[in-house]
């Protein structure tokens, strides 16, 4: 049986890395915005896709965390 705190720590670390990488991508997209109108439209489209990805990934991570937490709470009862 895995240590529940190690599992939770691993999931939180993965979530932190995902947010950091998405932040870097958004920073690069922000830099690209200042060039041309075409780049602005392209970057805005990609920005919407990245934000949608962040929401879907966050929902998956929260669901996964909830599932693991329920599993360990049932084990502790």
Buried (B, 14 or more C-beta within 10 A) or exposed (E): EEEBEEBBEEBEEEBEEBEEEBEEBBEEBEEBBEEEEEEEEBBEEBBEEBEEEBEEBBEEBEEBBEEBBEEBEEEEE
